[in-house]
Amino acid sequence: MAFNSYDFFIFLGLLYPLFLIVRRWVGARNLFLLGASYFFYAMWDWRFLGLIALSTIVDYAVGLGFRGQAVGEAKRGPRQRLLLTVSVVTNLGILGVFKYYDFFAQSLVDLAGTVGWEMDPARLRVILPAGISFYTFQTMSYTIDLYRGKIGTERNLLVFATYVAYFPQLVAGPIERAAHLLPQFKRVLPITGGMFRLGCYLILMGLFKKVVLADNAAFIANATFGTDGMPDGLRGWEVWLGTYAFAIQIYCDFSGYSDIARGLGKIMGVDIMINFAMPYSARNPNAFWRRWHISLSTWLRDYLYIPLGGNRKGRARTYVNLMATMVLGGLWHGAAWTFVAWGVLHGVYLIGHRMLHRPLDHLDGALPRVLRPLWALACVVFFFHLVCVAWVFFRADTFADAAEMLGRMGQAITLGGGDWFAISNSTTLNQDDVTIFASVAACVLIGHLIGARFGPYFPLRWPVVLRGLWYAFLMFSIILFGVRTGEPFIYFEF
């Protein structure tokens, strides 16, 4: 059941009045939310409910093993290490079997083939359970924080199960920490007028991002990247346009989901973390990863990069830690070497920025004040294009397709390398789709500029009449220009 489907709004219309009735009785409310969340997930595939239940029960039981340990007290004896190992092995085992087993088995076959060996390991050929990468990381963060003494044990199984399965963020995050989300299910959830208005605005804005912006950008992205490999006859400017389209599609698609998830939380009195903060306004990779998929980037920082040593063990070790973190971050997104390449590129960007940030900061400080905004804009544009180059690997089906596309992109920026204006003669894209995408790109650009100046929720500060007109504009845009085919959210695949 997707947030952009009619089924979901029927589900929400039936659920919300009942939620308001039971919300003041914590136990009844949590039981209601847990049942609703399991029903929501079962609409994808009821067979995988057992995986959520298994992860929940194992980590709940592991948590009970930490009883008696005070918050701030980190006991790391053999017993605690065994408990943590059980949690990590179980969660990564679930993730490994369902997401990575066939990938590594095929990679082993390919590697053996290069040296003349023949192998045929058993394949599982199972479908990827929706949300598995998100809820396994969420439950692991609970047990790791217990081991570190940052939180206390949750003894109420119903509260813990609701924290794991809460439907707004179950399938595609944000990946919530127990210290933030879990306590909210232990008390009566307040729903103020301000929270309700913000929630409705976030749901409406998220739906607008998804069905109007992301799904219309998808026409260009899909025509460029194709469904069975790169289409023949693509010219350099078409590849650039398709890459820009995918950059906008994935941002609007995923941030739209996160907005809807946060909005659903708000109207229920639950605070869900912000997952995006205008990432394409970033001037460098550090800023980008503080703005893009914040729940994952902070998870990787806190549970991988810092435990590896972070930047505390010398420059060379810092670079190794950055690269390892981004490679595993790429692999988290999908079981394919193209995702690993995407992670490697972002690792290179982070290392390069760490090497060059001091001279760049010195240059920034040495520029006349009147030139600094132009320098900042140049940095934003340059880094956006670096992100787009990485997106080619993220979206392409194979390395061969990615290499071919990058080659044509390179030709397009050389003299005579691409015909940037002959849209009507294109063999792949039609002019109507290009015109629609230009409107979508303009909306995203204007949104970034205005949001950077006034904040992301500035319409909520407008007078009632203007606010009503803005809501009407969003709703009519969804009705008139929204794609109604129920396109799945991209991050459901991860």
PyMOL commands that set and color helices and strands:
alter all, ss='L'
color gray80, all
select helices_A, chain A and resi 6-22+26-64+78-114+132-148+157-165+167-169+178-186+193-225+236-267+279-281+285-289+294-308+315-333+337-366+369-395+399-412+423-425+431-454+458-461+464-481+490-493
alter helices_A, ss='H'
color red, helices_A
deselect
rebuild
show_as cartoon
